[in-house]
Amino acid sequence: MERNRMTGGASVEETLSLTVEGLRAVKEKIRPLFGQDRVAVSAEHYLETLLGNLPRKTGWQRAEAAGDEGPWRQQALLGRTQWDADGLRDIVRDHVQITLGDEDAVLVIDETGFLKKGKASCGVGRQYTGSAGKITNCQVGVFAAYVSSRGHAFVDRALYLPKAWTSDPVRLSAASVPADVTFATKPSLARQMIERGLQAGLPFEWVAADSVYGVGEIEMSLRHAAKGYVLGVAGSHWFNSWGLGERPVAGEARDIARDAPEEDWVSLSAGHGTKGDRQYDWLWCPLAELEGADYTPADNRTWIRGLLVRRNPADGDLAYFTVWCPSGTTPEKLVQVEGTRWRIEEGFRTAKNEFGLDHNETRSWHGWHRHVSLVMLAYALMAGVRAQANDRSPKKRPANPYQV
């Protein structure tokens, strides 16, 4: 979603006009959150600096861009004033629904790391993060991104607190963690995000996630909500067939993939990436046919439980996914859903490089959620502008290039 590629069918002037109009509209939406005008103005300045071209969006740089003598107002906005970051999250979600909403959308769950020094920042600890590709001192945030045919943006977030934090009341108090916050696994945080989206009426038909989230409570929650999923699992995950397929299947995912005839594999694109189409070999194994009414009384559809396997043709590397989909869903559709997971990775990269997602200098629970929610708003605003710009028909150029 790089902003230098966001003009779509609109001219640069039209895109700038859409941006100004969109910024004015979201300012009006968020103003009631802050109570006092001076706090609302600080939030508006904060949002403007996130949308600016500062190479780093640290407190001092944001303050300078906002015309302040120092970062104190911005620090107060994130840590000392009273306003509800969850209220802002809900405004972001509603804005995404209005600008990007699509009944066939995919909700993608993933996490990203925020590298930190010291031990005071809320949730910090030595833990694995894919951002660094190793165990390191960091915070980890779990995110939900909304991916539709119109674009993609973040709609929810949660800071993961390791047990070393939730078992230490003194540490929790020092970081201003609310008293009702207890330990929650990353899948549990993801399930809560999915349920918030459902309760808010966010339109989506699928959920996609990697193997951190692929087994257990998320699966059952989605079945009861009559939503399809393509969720990563480990190669050791056990699958067995039940009345479907020419050959009975029972075993670990990696063994099923190994024993599958080569003619069962098909080459399909999982979407267009920075290096072209993401072309992989895919194995689709429908395993069982179940009635939706067994999970949701009003659902009269038949659902298929199955195993999807992705193979990299370059090195043979395999990835495995547990699938729940309406009967008649094609392998091409399942591959498309799985391919949406790359959108959230693109989102993390853009949010960090362009909107300062990882430039939060506060240490508190509130500071993290407020900063991240403001970044989500900036991202959602520009995603909506891009969708509107893409809707505009490009103006025809005159046949004579010198004709006005």
C-alpha positions as CSV (number, residue, x, y, z in Angstrom):
1,M,0.0,0.0,0.0
2,E,3.0,2.3,-0.5
3,R,1.6,5.8,-0.9
4,N,3.6,6.6,-4.0
5,R,1.5,3.9,-5.8
6,M,-1.9,5.0,-4.5
7,T,-3.2,7.2,-7.3
8,G,-5.0,4.3,-9.1
9,G,-7.5,5.7,-11.6
10,A,-7.5,9.2,-10.0
11,S,-5.2,12.0,-10.8
12,V,-2.7,13.2,-8.1
13,E,-4.9,16.3,-7.5
14,E,-7.9,14.1,-7.0
15,T,-6.0,11.8,-4.7
16,L,-4.8,14.7,-2.6
17,S,-8.4,16.0,-2.4
18,L,-9.6,12.5,-1.3
19,T,-6.9,12.5,1.4
20,V,-7.8,15.9,2.8
21,E,-11.5,15.0,2.8
22,G,-10.8,11.6,4.5
23,L,-8.6,13.2,7.1
24,R,-11.2,15.8,7.9
25,A,-13.9,13.1,8.3
26,V,-11.8,10.9,10.6
27,K,-10.9,13.8,12.8
28,E,-14.6,14.5,13.3
29,K,-15.2,10.9,14.2
30,I,-12.5,10.6,16.8
31,R,-12.9,14.1,18.4
32,P,-15.6,12.9,20.9
33,L,-13.2,10.2,22.3
34,F,-10.9,12.8,23.9
35,G,-13.3,14.9,25.9
36,Q,-11.2,18.1,26.1
37,D,-10.5,20.1,22.9
38,R,-6.8,20.4,23.7
39,V,-6.4,16.6,23.9
40,A,-8.3,16.2,20.6
41,V,-6.1,18.7,18.9
42,S,-3.0,16.8,20.2
43,A,-4.5,13.6,18.7
44,E,-5.1,15.3,15.4
45,H,-1.6,16.6,15.3
46,Y,-0.3,13.1,16.2
47,L,-2.3,11.6,13.3
48,E,-1.0,14.2,10.9
49,T,2.6,13.5,11.8
50,L,2.0,9.8,11.3
51,L,0.8,10.6,7.8
52,G,3.8,12.8,7.1
53,N,7.1,12.0,5.5
54,L,9.3,12.0,8.6
55,P,12.0,9.3,8.3
56,R,11.3,8.3,11.9
57,K,8.3,9.3,13.9
58,T,9.8,9.6,17.3
59,G,8.4,11.9,20.0
60,W,10.8,14.8,19.3
61,Q,10.3,14.6,15.6
62,R,6.5,14.4,15.9
63,A,6.6,17.3,18.3
64,E,8.8,19.4,15.9
65,A,6.4,18.6,13.0
66,A,3.4,19.6,15.1
67,G,5.1,22.9,16.1
68,D,5.6,22.0,19.8
69,E,8.7,22.8,21.8
70,G,9.0,19.3,23.0
71,P,7.3,15.9,23.0
72,W,5.4,16.5,26.3
73,R,1.9,16.9,24.7
74,Q,2.3,13.7,22.7
75,Q,3.6,11.9,25.8
76,A,0.6,13.1,27.7
77,L,-1.7,12.0,24.9
78,L,-0.3,8.4,25.0
79,G,0.1,8.0,28.7
80,R,-1.3,10.6,31.1
81,T,-4.7,11.7,29.6
82,Q,-7.8,9.7,29.9
83,W,-9.3,8.3,26.7
84,D,-10.3,4.9,25.4
85,A,-8.0,3.3,22.9
86,D,-10.6,0.6,22.3
87,G,-13.0,3.2,21.2
88,L,-10.5,4.4,18.6
89,R,-10.0,0.7,17.5
90,D,-13.8,0.5,16.9
91,I,-13.8,3.7,14.9
92,V,-10.9,2.2,12.8
93,R,-12.9,-1.0,12.2
94,D,-16.0,0.9,11.2
95,H,-14.0,3.1,8.8
96,V,-12.5,-0.1,7.2
97,Q,-15.9,-1.6,6.9
98,I,-17.3,1.5,5.1
99,T,-14.4,1.9,2.7
100,L,-13.2,-1.7,2.1
101,G,-16.2,-3.8,3.2
102,D,-16.9,-7.0,1.1
103,E,-19.0,-10.0,2.1
104,D,-16.3,-12.3,0.8
105,A,-13.5,-10.7,2.7
106,V,-10.8,-12.6,4.7
107,L,-9.8,-11.7,8.2
108,V,-6.1,-12.5,8.6
109,I,-4.5,-13.1,12.0
110,D,-0.8,-12.7,12.6
111,E,1.7,-11.2,15.0
112,T,4.7,-8.9,14.8
113,G,7.5,-8.0,17.1
114,F,8.7,-4.6,18.5
115,L,12.4,-4.7,19.4
116,K,13.1,-3.2,22.8
117,K,15.9,-2.6,25.3
118,G,15.5,-3.0,29.0
119,K,12.7,-4.6,31.0
120,A,10.2,-1.8,31.7
121,S,8.2,-1.6,28.4
122,C,4.9,-3.4,28.9
123,G,5.0,-7.0,27.8
124,V,8.7,-7.0,26.9
125,G,10.8,-10.1,27.3
126,R,13.0,-12.6,25.5
127,Q,10.6,-14.2,23.1
128,Y,10.5,-15.3,19.5
129,T,9.5,-12.8,16.8
130,G,9.4,-13.4,13.1
131,S,10.3,-9.8,12.6
132,A,13.8,-10.7,13.8
133,G,13.6,-14.4,13.0
134,K,14.9,-15.3,16.5
135,I,14.4,-15.1,20.2
136,T,15.2,-11.6,21.3
137,N,14.1,-8.9,23.7
138,C,10.9,-7.5,22.3
139,Q,7.1,-6.9,22.7
140,V,4.8,-9.0,20.6
141,G,1.5,-7.7,19.2
142,V,-1.3,-9.8,17.7
143,F,-3.2,-8.2,14.9
144,A,-6.2,-8.8,12.7
145,A,-6.2,-7.4,9.2
146,Y,-9.2,-7.1,6.9
147,V,-8.5,-8.1,3.3
148,S,-11.0,-7.6,0.6
149,S,-11.1,-7.0,-3.2
150,R,-10.9,-3.3,-2.4
151,G,-7.8,-3.3,-0.2
152,H,-6.6,-4.2,3.2
153,A,-6.1,-2.6,6.6
154,F,-5.8,-3.5,10.3
155,V,-9.0,-3.7,12.3
156,D,-7.8,-5.0,15.7
157,R,-4.7,-5.5,17.9
158,A,-3.7,-6.8,21.3
159,L,-0.4,-6.7,23.2
160,Y,0.6,-10.2,24.2
161,L,1.7,-10.4,27.9
162,P,3.9,-13.4,28.7
163,K,3.3,-15.3,32.0
164,A,6.4,-13.6,33.4
165,W,4.3,-10.4,33.3
166,T,0.8,-11.6,34.3
167,S,2.3,-13.4,37.4
168,D,4.0,-10.3,38.6
169,P,1.5,-7.8,40.1
170,V,4.2,-5.2,40.8
171,R,5.3,-5.2,37.2
172,L,1.7,-5.0,35.9
173,S,1.0,-2.0,38.2
174,A,4.1,-0.2,37.1
175,A,3.0,-0.5,33.4
176,S,-0.6,0.5,34.2
177,V,-2.0,-2.7,33.0
178,P,-5.8,-2.8,33.8
179,A,-6.7,-5.0,36.7
180,D,-9.0,-7.3,34.6
181,V,-6.2,-8.2,32.2
182,T,-5.0,-11.8,32.8
183,F,-2.8,-14.2,30.9
184,A,-4.2,-15.1,27.4
185,T,-2.5,-17.2,24.8
186,K,-2.1,-15.7,21.3
187,P,-4.9,-18.0,19.9
188,S,-7.2,-16.7,22.7
189,L,-6.4,-13.1,21.8
190,A,-7.1,-14.0,18.1
191,R,-10.4,-15.6,19.0
192,Q,-11.4,-12.5,21.0
193,M,-10.6,-10.3,17.9
194,I,-12.7,-12.6,15.7
195,E,-15.6,-12.4,18.1
196,R,-15.4,-8.6,18.3
197,G,-15.6,-8.4,14.5
198,L,-18.6,-10.7,14.4
199,Q,-20.4,-8.8,17.1
200,A,-19.8,-5.6,15.3
201,G,-21.2,-7.0,12.1
202,L,-17.9,-6.8,10.2
203,P,-18.6,-8.6,6.9
204,F,-16.2,-11.5,6.1
205,E,-16.5,-15.1,5.1
206,W,-13.0,-16.5,5.9
207,V,-10.2,-16.4,8.4
208,A,-6.6,-17.2,7.5
209,A,-3.7,-17.6,9.9
210,D,-0.4,-19.4,10.3
211,S,0.4,-22.4,12.5
212,V,0.5,-20.4,15.8
213,Y,-3.3,-20.1,15.5
214,G,-4.4,-23.2,13.6
215,V,-5.7,-25.7,16.2
216,G,-8.3,-25.6,18.9
217,E,-10.6,-22.8,20.1
218,I,-10.4,-20.7,16.9
219,E,-11.6,-23.6,14.8
220,M,-14.6,-24.3,16.9
221,S,-15.5,-20.6,17.3
222,L,-15.5,-20.2,13.5
223,R,-17.6,-23.3,12.9
224,H,-20.2,-22.0,15.3
225,A,-20.1,-18.7,13.5
226,A,-20.5,-20.4,10.0
227,K,-17.2,-18.9,8.7
228,G,-14.7,-20.7,6.6
229,Y,-11.0,-21.0,7.5
230,V,-7.6,-21.9,6.2
231,L,-5.4,-22.2,9.2
232,G,-1.8,-23.3,9.4
233,V,-0.9,-26.5,11.3
234,A,2.3,-28.4,12.0
235,G,3.4,-31.3,9.9
236,S,2.7,-33.6,12.8
237,H,-1.0,-32.6,13.0
238,W,-3.2,-35.7,12.6
239,F,-5.9,-35.9,9.9
240,N,-8.3,-38.7,9.0
241,S,-11.0,-39.0,6.4
242,W,-14.6,-39.8,7.0
243,G,-16.6,-41.0,4.0
244,L,-14.9,-38.7,1.4
245,G,-12.3,-39.4,-1.2
246,E,-11.4,-42.4,-3.2
247,R,-8.7,-43.5,-0.7
248,P,-9.2,-43.5,3.1
249,V,-6.7,-41.1,4.7
250,A,-5.4,-41.3,8.2
251,G,-2.1,-40.0,9.5
252,E,0.1,-37.0,10.1
253,A,-0.1,-34.2,7.6
254,R,3.5,-34.7,6.4
255,D,2.9,-38.4,5.8
256,I,-0.3,-37.8,3.8
257,A,1.5,-35.3,1.6
258,R,4.4,-37.7,1.1
259,D,2.2,-40.6,0.1
260,A,-0.1,-38.6,-2.3
261,P,0.3,-39.4,-6.0
262,E,2.1,-36.8,-8.0
263,E,-1.0,-36.3,-10.2
264,D,-3.0,-35.1,-7.2
265,W,-0.8,-32.0,-7.0
266,V,-1.7,-28.9,-9.0
267,S,0.2,-25.7,-9.7
268,L,-1.7,-22.5,-8.7
269,S,-0.8,-18.9,-7.9
270,A,-1.4,-17.7,-4.3
271,G,-1.4,-14.1,-5.5
272,H,0.9,-11.5,-7.0
273,G,3.9,-10.5,-4.9
274,T,6.8,-8.1,-5.3
275,K,8.7,-10.7,-7.4
276,G,5.7,-11.8,-9.5
277,D,3.1,-14.6,-9.0
278,R,3.6,-16.7,-5.9
279,Q,3.3,-20.0,-7.8
280,Y,3.2,-23.2,-5.7
281,D,2.2,-26.8,-6.0
282,W,-1.0,-27.6,-4.0
283,L,-2.6,-30.8,-2.6
284,W,-6.2,-30.6,-1.6
285,C,-7.6,-33.5,0.5
286,P,-11.3,-33.3,1.4
287,L,-11.7,-35.5,4.4
288,A,-15.2,-35.2,5.8
289,E,-18.6,-33.8,5.0
290,L,-20.6,-32.2,7.9
291,E,-23.8,-30.3,8.3
292,G,-23.6,-26.7,9.2
293,A,-26.8,-27.0,11.3
294,D,-24.8,-29.2,13.8
295,Y,-22.8,-26.0,14.7
296,T,-25.2,-23.2,13.8
297,P,-28.9,-24.0,13.8
298,A,-29.7,-21.5,11.0
299,D,-27.0,-22.8,8.7
300,N,-28.4,-25.2,6.1
301,R,-25.2,-25.6,4.2
302,T,-22.9,-28.7,4.0
303,W,-19.3,-28.1,5.0
304,I,-16.1,-29.9,4.1
305,R,-13.3,-30.5,6.6
306,G,-10.0,-31.1,4.8
307,L,-6.2,-30.7,4.5
308,L,-4.5,-28.3,2.2
309,V,-0.7,-28.6,1.5
310,R,1.5,-26.1,-0.2
311,R,4.8,-27.2,-1.8
312,N,7.5,-24.8,-2.9
313,P,8.6,-26.1,-6.3
314,A,12.1,-24.6,-5.8
315,D,13.1,-26.5,-2.7
316,G,10.2,-28.9,-1.9
317,D,9.4,-27.1,1.4
318,L,5.9,-28.0,2.6
319,A,3.3,-26.0,4.6
320,Y,0.1,-27.5,5.9
321,F,-3.4,-26.1,6.6
322,T,-6.6,-27.3,8.2
323,V,-9.6,-26.2,6.2
324,W,-13.3,-25.7,6.8
325,C,-15.2,-24.6,3.7
326,P,-18.7,-24.8,2.2
327,S,-19.2,-27.8,-0.1
328,G,-18.3,-27.0,-3.6
329,T,-15.5,-24.6,-2.7
330,T,-12.8,-25.0,-5.3
331,P,-9.0,-25.5,-4.6
332,E,-8.4,-22.2,-6.4
333,K,-10.6,-20.4,-3.9
334,L,-8.8,-22.0,-0.9
335,V,-5.4,-21.1,-2.4
336,Q,-6.7,-17.5,-2.8
337,V,-7.8,-17.4,0.8
338,E,-4.4,-18.8,2.0
339,G,-2.6,-16.2,-0.2
340,T,-4.2,-13.3,1.7
341,R,-1.9,-14.0,4.6
342,W,0.8,-12.1,2.7
343,R,-1.3,-9.0,2.9
344,I,-0.8,-8.7,6.6
345,E,2.9,-9.1,6.2
346,E,2.9,-6.3,3.7
347,G,0.8,-4.3,6.1
348,F,3.3,-4.7,8.9
349,R,6.1,-3.6,6.7
350,T,4.2,-0.5,5.4
351,A,2.9,0.4,8.9
352,K,6.5,0.3,10.3
353,N,8.3,1.9,7.4
354,E,5.7,4.6,6.6
355,F,3.5,5.2,9.6
356,G,5.8,4.6,12.6
357,L,4.2,1.5,14.0
358,D,7.4,0.5,15.8
359,H,8.3,4.1,16.8
360,N,6.4,4.0,20.1
361,E,8.5,5.3,22.9
362,T,6.1,4.8,25.8
363,R,6.3,2.0,28.3
364,S,2.8,1.6,29.5
365,W,-0.1,-0.6,28.4
366,H,-2.2,2.4,27.5
367,G,0.7,4.0,25.5
368,W,1.2,0.9,23.4
369,H,-2.5,0.5,22.5
370,R,-3.0,4.2,21.9
371,H,0.0,4.6,19.6
372,V,-0.8,1.4,17.7
373,S,-4.5,2.4,17.3
374,L,-3.5,5.8,15.9
375,V,-1.2,4.1,13.4
376,M,-4.0,1.8,12.5
377,L,-6.2,4.8,11.8
378,A,-3.6,6.4,9.6
379,Y,-3.2,3.2,7.7
380,A,-7.0,2.7,7.3
381,L,-7.4,6.3,6.1
382,M,-4.9,5.8,3.3
383,A,-6.2,2.4,2.4
384,G,-9.7,3.9,2.0
385,V,-8.2,6.7,-0.1
386,R,-6.6,4.2,-2.3
387,A,-9.8,2.3,-2.8
388,Q,-11.6,5.5,-3.7
389,A,-8.9,6.5,-6.1
390,N,-9.0,3.2,-7.8
391,D,-12.7,3.6,-8.3
392,R,-12.1,6.8,-10.3
393,S,-11.9,6.4,-14.1
394,P,-8.7,7.9,-15.4
395,K,-9.3,10.9,-17.6
396,K,-8.7,10.4,-21.3
397,R,-5.7,12.1,-22.7
398,P,-6.1,14.2,-25.9
399,A,-4.8,12.6,-29.1
400,N,-2.5,15.6,-29.6
401,P,-0.1,15.7,-26.6
402,Y,0.2,19.5,-27.1
403,Q,-3.6,20.0,-27.1
404,V,-4.9,21.3,-23.8
